[in-house]
Amino acid sequence: MTLIYKIVAAQAWRDALARGVFSGAAVDLADGFIHFSTAAQVEATAAKHFAGQDDLLLVAVEEKDLGGKLVYEASRGGALFPHLYAPLPTRLAKSASPLKRRADGAHDFSGLLE
């Protein structure tokens, strides 16, 4: 099993649960796909795009469940990042865990990544 991760504002995920589908955050909608990160990439993603933010969730999704709408494309520094070119059915989330911050302010991924 290969999990990929999406950092989501908790309220946005609650809204998506009510609809049964997550269409993406503002940046996803602007870019035309939902940005995901691998386990190796997600901590840097949090530091770059979510620094200082609270009330976030780390949503884990099984890569194979997304089918052909998931494409790995070059992004930050040429690294290949998973991009979903479709809305995400919330039922596909394997988990949606609170993403707390450590005393130093960085997000704490302890026990959240596979």
PyMOL commands that place a pseudoatom at each C-alpha (Angstrom):
pseudoatom trace, name=CA, resn=MET, resi=1, chain=A, elem=C, hetatm=0, pos=[0.000, 0.000, 0.000]
pseudoatom trace, name=CA, resn=THR, resi=2, chain=A, elem=C, hetatm=0, pos=[1.317, 3.432, -0.947]
pseudoatom trace, name=CA, resn=LEU, resi=3, chain=A, elem=C, hetatm=0, pos=[-0.268, 6.375, 0.810]
pseudoatom trace, name=CA, resn=ILE, resi=4, chain=A, elem=C, hetatm=0, pos=[-0.113, 9.946, -0.427]
pseudoatom trace, name=CA, resn=TYR, resi=5, chain=A, elem=C, hetatm=0, pos=[-1.055, 12.956, 1.659]
pseudoatom trace, name=CA, resn=LYS, resi=6, chain=A, elem=C, hetatm=0, pos=[-3.063, 16.155, 1.433]
pseudoatom trace, name=CA, resn=ILE, resi=7, chain=A, elem=C, hetatm=0, pos=[-2.846, 18.902, 4.048]
pseudoatom trace, name=CA, resn=VAL, resi=8, chain=A, elem=C, hetatm=0, pos=[-6.315, 20.404, 4.402]
pseudoatom trace, name=CA, resn=ALA, resi=9, chain=A, elem=C, hetatm=0, pos=[-7.899, 23.070, 6.577]
pseudoatom trace, name=CA, resn=ALA, resi=10, chain=A, elem=C, hetatm=0, pos=[-10.116, 21.183, 9.042]
pseudoatom trace, name=CA, resn=GLN, resi=11, chain=A, elem=C, hetatm=0, pos=[-13.215, 23.212, 8.139]
pseudoatom trace, name=CA, resn=ALA, resi=12, chain=A, elem=C, hetatm=0, pos=[-12.698, 22.576, 4.421]
pseudoatom trace, name=CA, resn=TRP, resi=13, chain=A, elem=C, hetatm=0, pos=[-12.530, 18.828, 5.121]
pseudoatom trace, name=CA, resn=ARG, resi=14, chain=A, elem=C, hetatm=0, pos=[-15.678, 18.947, 7.274]
pseudoatom trace, name=CA, resn=ASP, resi=15, chain=A, elem=C, hetatm=0, pos=[-17.455, 20.745, 4.419]
pseudoatom trace, name=CA, resn=ALA, resi=16, chain=A, elem=C, hetatm=0, pos=[-16.185, 18.120, 1.969]
pseudoatom trace, name=CA, resn=LEU, resi=17, chain=A, elem=C, hetatm=0, pos=[-17.418, 15.304, 4.221]
pseudoatom trace, name=CA, resn=ALA, resi=18, chain=A, elem=C, hetatm=0, pos=[-20.883, 16.844, 4.183]
pseudoatom trace, name=CA, resn=ARG, resi=19, chain=A, elem=C, hetatm=0, pos=[-20.810, 16.839, 0.352]
pseudoatom trace, name=CA, resn=GLY, resi=20, chain=A, elem=C, hetatm=0, pos=[-18.984, 13.525, 0.006]
pseudoatom trace, name=CA, resn=VAL, resi=21, chain=A, elem=C, hetatm=0, pos=[-16.294, 15.083, -2.172]
pseudoatom trace, name=CA, resn=PHE, resi=22, chain=A, elem=C, hetatm=0, pos=[-13.265, 17.352, -1.755]
pseudoatom trace, name=CA, resn=SER, resi=23, chain=A, elem=C, hetatm=0, pos=[-12.845, 19.586, -4.806]
pseudoatom trace, name=CA, resn=GLY, resi=24, chain=A, elem=C, hetatm=0, pos=[-9.663, 21.201, -3.546]
pseudoatom trace, name=CA, resn=ALA, resi=25, chain=A, elem=C, hetatm=0, pos=[-8.369, 24.242, -1.726]
pseudoatom trace, name=CA, resn=ALA, resi=26, chain=A, elem=C, hetatm=0, pos=[-8.066, 27.602, -3.487]
pseudoatom trace, name=CA, resn=VAL, resi=27, chain=A, elem=C, hetatm=0, pos=[-4.587, 26.751, -4.830]
pseudoatom trace, name=CA, resn=ASP, resi=28, chain=A, elem=C, hetatm=0, pos=[-5.871, 23.420, -6.182]
pseudoatom trace, name=CA, resn=LEU, resi=29, chain=A, elem=C, hetatm=0, pos=[-8.808, 25.072, -7.911]
pseudoatom trace, name=CA, resn=ALA, resi=30, chain=A, elem=C, hetatm=0, pos=[-6.499, 27.708, -9.425]
pseudoatom trace, name=CA, resn=ASP, resi=31, chain=A, elem=C, hetatm=0, pos=[-4.045, 25.067, -10.674]
pseudoatom trace, name=CA, resn=GLY, resi=32, chain=A, elem=C, hetatm=0, pos=[-6.686, 22.660, -11.985]
pseudoatom trace, name=CA, resn=PHE, resi=33, chain=A, elem=C, hetatm=0, pos=[-5.674, 19.682, -9.851]
pseudoatom trace, name=CA, resn=ILE, resi=34, chain=A, elem=C, hetatm=0, pos=[-5.472, 18.648, -6.204]
pseudoatom trace, name=CA, resn=HIS, resi=35, chain=A, elem=C, hetatm=0, pos=[-1.919, 18.819, -4.866]
pseudoatom trace, name=CA, resn=PHE, resi=36, chain=A, elem=C, hetatm=0, pos=[-0.740, 15.788, -2.895]
pseudoatom trace, name=CA, resn=SER, resi=37, chain=A, elem=C, hetatm=0, pos=[2.638, 14.896, -1.404]
pseudoatom trace, name=CA, resn=THR, resi=38, chain=A, elem=C, hetatm=0, pos=[4.367, 11.610, -0.780]
pseudoatom trace, name=CA, resn=ALA, resi=39, chain=A, elem=C, hetatm=0, pos=[5.449, 10.676, 2.745]
pseudoatom trace, name=CA, resn=ALA, resi=40, chain=A, elem=C, hetatm=0, pos=[8.962, 11.883, 1.873]
pseudoatom trace, name=CA, resn=GLN, resi=41, chain=A, elem=C, hetatm=0, pos=[7.653, 15.255, 0.620]
pseudoatom trace, name=CA, resn=VAL, resi=42, chain=A, elem=C, hetatm=0, pos=[4.848, 16.215, 2.995]
pseudoatom trace, name=CA, resn=GLU, resi=43, chain=A, elem=C, hetatm=0, pos=[6.922, 17.721, 5.803]
pseudoatom trace, name=CA, resn=ALA, resi=44, chain=A, elem=C, hetatm=0, pos=[8.625, 20.119, 3.370]
pseudoatom trace, name=CA, resn=THR, resi=45, chain=A, elem=C, hetatm=0, pos=[5.215, 20.922, 1.877]
pseudoatom trace, name=CA, resn=ALA, resi=46, chain=A, elem=C, hetatm=0, pos=[3.921, 21.815, 5.341]
pseudoatom trace, name=CA, resn=ALA, resi=47, chain=A, elem=C, hetatm=0, pos=[6.928, 24.024, 6.047]
pseudoatom trace, name=CA, resn=LYS, resi=48, chain=A, elem=C, hetatm=0, pos=[6.697, 25.821, 2.692]
pseudoatom trace, name=CA, resn=HIS, resi=49, chain=A, elem=C, hetatm=0, pos=[2.931, 26.274, 2.317]
pseudoatom trace, name=CA, resn=PHE, resi=50, chain=A, elem=C, hetatm=0, pos=[1.396, 25.893, 5.799]
pseudoatom trace, name=CA, resn=ALA, resi=51, chain=A, elem=C, hetatm=0, pos=[3.967, 27.410, 8.179]
pseudoatom trace, name=CA, resn=GLY, resi=52, chain=A, elem=C, hetatm=0, pos=[2.357, 28.823, 11.304]
pseudoatom trace, name=CA, resn=GLN, resi=53, chain=A, elem=C, hetatm=0, pos=[-1.101, 27.501, 10.436]
pseudoatom trace, name=CA, resn=ASP, resi=54, chain=A, elem=C, hetatm=0, pos=[-3.269, 25.630, 12.908]
pseudoatom trace, name=CA, resn=ASP, resi=55, chain=A, elem=C, hetatm=0, pos=[-6.494, 23.651, 12.540]
pseudoatom trace, name=CA, resn=LEU, resi=56, chain=A, elem=C, hetatm=0, pos=[-5.117, 21.494, 9.740]
pseudoatom trace, name=CA, resn=LEU, resi=57, chain=A, elem=C, hetatm=0, pos=[-5.677, 17.837, 8.934]
pseudoatom trace, name=CA, resn=LEU, resi=58, chain=A, elem=C, hetatm=0, pos=[-3.374, 15.396, 7.238]
pseudoatom trace, name=CA, resn=VAL, resi=59, chain=A, elem=C, hetatm=0, pos=[-5.534, 13.328, 4.898]
pseudoatom trace, name=CA, resn=ALA, resi=60, chain=A, elem=C, hetatm=0, pos=[-4.053, 10.014, 3.735]
pseudoatom trace, name=CA, resn=VAL, resi=61, chain=A, elem=C, hetatm=0, pos=[-5.250, 8.365, 0.529]
pseudoatom trace, name=CA, resn=GLU, resi=62, chain=A, elem=C, hetatm=0, pos=[-4.204, 5.078, -1.084]
pseudoatom trace, name=CA, resn=GLU, resi=63, chain=A, elem=C, hetatm=0, pos=[-2.518, 5.987, -4.348]
pseudoatom trace, name=CA, resn=LYS, resi=64, chain=A, elem=C, hetatm=0, pos=[-4.004, 3.074, -6.313]
pseudoatom trace, name=CA, resn=ASP, resi=65, chain=A, elem=C, hetatm=0, pos=[-7.565, 4.094, -5.353]
pseudoatom trace, name=CA, resn=LEU, resi=66, chain=A, elem=C, hetatm=0, pos=[-7.224, 7.237, -7.482]
pseudoatom trace, name=CA, resn=GLY, resi=67, chain=A, elem=C, hetatm=0, pos=[-6.632, 5.442, -10.776]
pseudoatom trace, name=CA, resn=GLY, resi=68, chain=A, elem=C, hetatm=0, pos=[-5.598, 7.233, -13.947]
pseudoatom trace, name=CA, resn=LYS, resi=69, chain=A, elem=C, hetatm=0, pos=[-6.606, 10.654, -12.658]
pseudoatom trace, name=CA, resn=LEU, resi=70, chain=A, elem=C, hetatm=0, pos=[-3.478, 10.676, -10.452]
pseudoatom trace, name=CA, resn=VAL, resi=71, chain=A, elem=C, hetatm=0, pos=[-0.399, 11.886, -12.288]
pseudoatom trace, name=CA, resn=TYR, resi=72, chain=A, elem=C, hetatm=0, pos=[3.121, 12.412, -10.973]
pseudoatom trace, name=CA, resn=GLU, resi=73, chain=A, elem=C, hetatm=0, pos=[4.504, 15.670, -12.335]
pseudoatom trace, name=CA, resn=ALA, resi=74, chain=A, elem=C, hetatm=0, pos=[7.682, 17.683, -11.837]
pseudoatom trace, name=CA, resn=SER, resi=75, chain=A, elem=C, hetatm=0, pos=[7.294, 20.450, -9.314]
pseudoatom trace, name=CA, resn=ARG, resi=76, chain=A, elem=C, hetatm=0, pos=[9.499, 21.853, -6.549]
pseudoatom trace, name=CA, resn=GLY, resi=77, chain=A, elem=C, hetatm=0, pos=[13.108, 21.383, -7.608]
pseudoatom trace, name=CA, resn=GLY, resi=78, chain=A, elem=C, hetatm=0, pos=[12.083, 18.944, -10.328]
pseudoatom trace, name=CA, resn=ALA, resi=79, chain=A, elem=C, hetatm=0, pos=[10.759, 16.377, -7.826]
pseudoatom trace, name=CA, resn=LEU, resi=80, chain=A, elem=C, hetatm=0, pos=[7.742, 14.376, -8.963]
pseudoatom trace, name=CA, resn=PHE, resi=81, chain=A, elem=C, hetatm=0, pos=[4.618, 15.226, -6.958]
pseudoatom trace, name=CA, resn=PRO, resi=82, chain=A, elem=C, hetatm=0, pos=[1.247, 13.435, -7.131]
pseudoatom trace, name=CA, resn=HIS, resi=83, chain=A, elem=C, hetatm=0, pos=[-1.506, 15.581, -8.669]
pseudoatom trace, name=CA, resn=LEU, resi=84, chain=A, elem=C, hetatm=0, pos=[-5.137, 14.467, -8.819]
pseudoatom trace, name=CA, resn=TYR, resi=85, chain=A, elem=C, hetatm=0, pos=[-7.040, 15.705, -11.869]
pseudoatom trace, name=CA, resn=ALA, resi=86, chain=A, elem=C, hetatm=0, pos=[-10.471, 15.008, -10.403]
pseudoatom trace, name=CA, resn=PRO, resi=87, chain=A, elem=C, hetatm=0, pos=[-12.409, 15.730, -7.228]
pseudoatom trace, name=CA, resn=LEU, resi=88, chain=A, elem=C, hetatm=0, pos=[-11.508, 13.447, -4.306]
pseudoatom trace, name=CA, resn=PRO, resi=89, chain=A, elem=C, hetatm=0, pos=[-14.372, 11.325, -2.958]
pseudoatom trace, name=CA, resn=THR, resi=90, chain=A, elem=C, hetatm=0, pos=[-13.992, 11.667, 0.811]
pseudoatom trace, name=CA, resn=ARG, resi=91, chain=A, elem=C, hetatm=0, pos=[-14.778, 7.958, 1.278]
pseudoatom trace, name=CA, resn=LEU, resi=92, chain=A, elem=C, hetatm=0, pos=[-11.326, 7.222, -0.172]
pseudoatom trace, name=CA, resn=ALA, resi=93, chain=A, elem=C, hetatm=0, pos=[-9.552, 8.836, 2.777]
pseudoatom trace, name=CA, resn=LYS, resi=94, chain=A, elem=C, hetatm=0, pos=[-7.817, 6.200, 4.874]
pseudoatom trace, name=CA, resn=SER, resi=95, chain=A, elem=C, hetatm=0, pos=[-7.405, 8.757, 7.664]
pseudoatom trace, name=CA, resn=ALA, resi=96, chain=A, elem=C, hetatm=0, pos=[-7.795, 12.449, 8.402]
pseudoatom trace, name=CA, resn=SER, resi=97, chain=A, elem=C, hetatm=0, pos=[-5.554, 13.212, 11.378]
pseudoatom trace, name=CA, resn=PRO, resi=98, chain=A, elem=C, hetatm=0, pos=[-5.086, 16.528, 13.188]
pseudoatom trace, name=CA, resn=LEU, resi=99, chain=A, elem=C, hetatm=0, pos=[-1.758, 18.086, 12.255]
pseudoatom trace, name=CA, resn=LYS, resi=100, chain=A, elem=C, hetatm=0, pos=[-0.469, 19.627, 15.454]
pseudoatom trace, name=CA, resn=ARG, resi=101, chain=A, elem=C, hetatm=0, pos=[2.536, 21.885, 15.863]
pseudoatom trace, name=CA, resn=ARG, resi=102, chain=A, elem=C, hetatm=0, pos=[5.599, 21.256, 17.996]
pseudoatom trace, name=CA, resn=ALA, resi=103, chain=A, elem=C, hetatm=0, pos=[6.991, 23.757, 20.493]
pseudoatom trace, name=CA, resn=ASP, resi=104, chain=A, elem=C, hetatm=0, pos=[9.262, 25.118, 17.741]
pseudoatom trace, name=CA, resn=GLY, resi=105, chain=A, elem=C, hetatm=0, pos=[6.207, 25.884, 15.595]
pseudoatom trace, name=CA, resn=ALA, resi=106, chain=A, elem=C, hetatm=0, pos=[6.842, 23.246, 12.925]
pseudoatom trace, name=CA, resn=HIS, resi=107, chain=A, elem=C, hetatm=0, pos=[4.128, 20.702, 12.231]
pseudoatom trace, name=CA, resn=ASP, resi=108, chain=A, elem=C, hetatm=0, pos=[4.507, 17.374, 13.998]
pseudoatom trace, name=CA, resn=PHE, resi=109, chain=A, elem=C, hetatm=0, pos=[4.197, 14.324, 11.763]
pseudoatom trace, name=CA, resn=SER, resi=110, chain=A, elem=C, hetatm=0, pos=[5.071, 11.828, 14.521]
pseudoatom trace, name=CA, resn=GLY, resi=111, chain=A, elem=C, hetatm=0, pos=[3.075, 8.641, 13.988]
pseudoatom trace, name=CA, resn=LEU, resi=112, chain=A, elem=C, hetatm=0, pos=[1.143, 10.051, 11.010]
pseudoatom trace, name=CA, resn=LEU, resi=113, chain=A, elem=C, hetatm=0, pos=[3.148, 8.781, 8.038]
pseudoatom trace, name=CA, resn=GLU, resi=114, chain=A, elem=C, hetatm=0, pos=[3.564, 5.278, 6.650]
for i in range(1, 114): cmd.bond("trace and resi %d" % i, "trace and resi %d" % (i + 1))
show_as sticks, trace
zoom trace
